[in-house]
């Protein structure tokens, strides 16, 4: 990385009131940090091309009382983390599951992307998928209901 490029980054940090910047380019890594506090946190996200996403599997959430009032056989599958929910393995692929399908314990229901990691969300129950409560590419919160399964 050329000194001219580093100076441009410093100028960019000052102009946008950024207190810390880390960049990796062509195998060269640079971390710039100033003591001036940032008025408004700013995040610069470079366009990243990734040939193959990294997938990891989370254990099924512990079974807890998740019945919906009036139907004790209706169980809720909740998000174990904050992230973005994806209903299919890729944009051009069909959803892992659809309403009305039978699902088995351990079957993948969706993916939740958190910090660039794709986490498989598995069904903790055997039963019929009664309702899908999230849309594809929808942000989800921790403990947010994703699916209803009738056991």
ABEGO torsion letter per residue (X at the ends): XBAAAAAAAAAAAAAAGBABBBBBBGGBBBBBBBABBBABBBBBBBBBBBABBBBBBBBBBBBBBABBBGBAABBBBBBABBEBBBABABAABBBABBBGBBBBBGBBABBBBBGGBBBBBBBABBEBBABBABBBGBBBBBGBBABBBBX
